[in-house]
Amino acid sequence: MEAHKIDRVSVIENMQYKKYSDLNAIELDILANYDTDLNVCCKCDVVVDSFTEMYWQGDSIDTWHECMKGYEALCDDCFKEVSDENNRL
């Protein structure tokens, strides 16, 4: 079944919180080719909402997170984990 012939909204809802490696071909196509507001955590590989459940590494002093070295985007849980690890050092 092709992505344009299915209910993308329900597919998008069902793929949130799945591991990227567990997405099927239709879900991968939708994630890559449609505006879903979803993205993948660079640490745990889980699909989450880009705007409300992710931290992004920025280039400016206001958006640079020292604890995120080596990561472009982290979900809330992974950001907390690397932040806590960084604070222990």
N, C-alpha and C positions, 0 to 999 in steps of 0.2 A: 504494500500500500504506500502510495506517495504522500509526502508531508502536506501537499496542498489539498488533498482529498480527505483529510482527517480533521477532527476537532482539536486544533492546536492549543486552545485554552486548557482543555483537560489534560493534554499531554504535558504541557508546561507545568501545570499544578502537580502532576504525578512525578515529574522528574526532579523537583526541588527536594533537596536533602539526600539524593542518591549520589553514590560515588560516580565520578565521570567514567571510570572504566566499566561501570555496570549499565551505562546507557545503551539503548539499542540504536539501530541505524536511523530510525525516524527521529528519535530524540536528539541524536548527534546532529542530524540535518537541521532540525529546528533551532538548536542552540547556536549553530554556526551561521545560519542564513536568515534568521528572523529576529526582530527586536523582542527579546523575552524578559529583559531586566535581570537575567540570571548570569552568573559567572561561576568559575571554579576556583576554589581555594588552592593556592600553590603548595600548601603543606599537607592537607589531609585529602585533597582530591574530591571534595564534596561540592555539589552544586547548591548555591545559595543566592539570595537576592542581592544584586550588586550594590544597591543603594542603602539598604537598611541592615544588612548582615555581613558587610565586608569593610575591611580597612585597606586602603590603597597606599602604596609607597609613592610619595611625591618627590618632586625635584626641588621644592623650595623649603626654606626653614620651617614654614608653617605646616607643611605636609610630610616632612621627613620623620620617620619613626626609626630610631636607632635599633630597636629590637627586631625590626623587619629586614635587616641586612640579608640579602640573598633571596628575598621574596618580593614579588610585585603586588600580590593581593593575598590577604588572609581573611578567613571567616572570623566571626567574633570569638569563637572558642579557641582557635589557634592563635589569634592575636593575644588573648589573655594568657595563654600558655607561654608564648615566647616573651611576652612582657614580664610575666612572673619570673621566668628563668633569667632574663636580663637584670631584673632587680635584685636577684640573689647574688650576682657576681660582684 
